[in-house]
Amino acid sequence: MPRMSIGDCSLYVERHGDGFPVLLISGLSGHAAYWQAQVPAFSREFGLVLHDHRGVGQSDHVKMSYTVDKMAADVVALMDALEIEKAHIVGHSTGGAIAQILAIEHPKRVAALVIAASWPKPDAYFRREFMLRKEILAGLGSTAYVQQASLMLYPPAWVAEHNEALRGYEAQMIASFPPAEIMLSRIDALMAFDRSKDLGKIKAPTLIVGAADDLVVPAYHSEALARAIPDAELKMFAAGGHAFTQVKPRDFNQAVLPFLEAHTPK
């Protein structure tokens, strides 16, 4: 690797470890690097696949009308290119929306499903928030957009304690930021996403994970997903913000890994 053609574009792809495949699918920023805190623990037992979404990071910056369905189709194409017939799917935020589509439309490709900090459909709070984020990006540019996002993603105390490291991460995000029209279209895709009527069709073992202090996708969305998906398990953290996978990586890993191990085909 690290770039692989999926037909009409090339994606940046990382693979770590061996064993049954696990796809870690990141959120709106779309970067494989989001999962750095999970790679060492997960790769001891599983074969990890991480990618930068189409349009962002080191993948092709394709200008198009984005939808979550198209993002999910890219994941299926990536699985095909890597000759992965079936995998565990772990999706955070937008990655969780992608995971819902994979489980609904491609059930034979999904062994188990972990949906972290995601939502079944947008509501008034969600639309207010993401319309504001669009206005910040369009009016103030990528630097203000990235810095504002940090204040929403992480708990205040964590930001204060990790300020220098966070500034470095923000600098990387700004340096690789896609053309604004791509990110604006990706935000539109989130606001149009609604597979709530299909959630009852999901048959894969499912774990829903959320944080009570998530400001981006409030905890009630995780609770709604858990109610709608048959036999879904729900794990809520008291704190950690939207990016609790980074803020509390050990807690997240300890919640998710046993679930994946229990549902790995023999």
C-alpha positions, 0 to 999 in steps of 0.5 A: 500500500498505502494507496489502493485503487477502488475503481474511480479513485484511489484511497489511502489505506493502512493495514496492521496486524493479522487475524480476522479483519476489522475495519475502523471507519472514522468520522467527518474528518475522514482520516485513518489517523483518528484511530492511532490510539486503537491500533496497538491494542486491536492489532494484537488479535485482529487484522486492521484496515484503516483508510482516509475517506474519498475526498480527504487526507491522502485519498483522492480529493474528488469533487462530487456530490457526497452522500453517506451511501457513496461513502459506504460504497467506497468501503465495500469497494475497498473490501473487494479490492483487499479480497475481504469477504467479511469483517467486523465494522467499527465506525465512529460518528459518520463512520457509524452512519456508514456502518449502519448502511453496510449492515443494512445493505450488505449483511453478509459482509458484516460479522459484528457491528460497533457504532460509536457516537453516531445517530439514526437521523438528524434532528433540529439540534443536529441541523443547527450545529452542522449549518453553523459549522458550514457557515464557519468554514465558508466564512472564516476558512479551514483554520477556524473550522478545525479549531472550532471543531476541537472545542466540540470534539473534546471535553474542556479539561482534556483540551486544557491538558493536551493543548500543545499536542492538540495544536500539532494535530490541528496543524496537520489537519489544516495542512491536509484540509480538502477544498472547502466545497468537498467538506461542505458537501460531506456535511450536507451528506450527514444532514441528509442521512436517515436510515432510521426506518431500516434499522430493524433489518440489522441482523449483525451483533451490534454494540452501541457506544456513546458518551454522556457529555458528547456535544456533537452527537448527543447521547440520546442518539446512541440510545435511540440506535440501541432501541431500534437495532434488534438485540443491540448492546449499549455502553455509555461512558459518563465522560469523554466527549464526542472523541471519547475513542481518543480521550479514553482509549483504554476504556473504549478498547476494553469495551469493544475488544471483548465484544469483537472477540465474542463474535469472531467466526471460528 
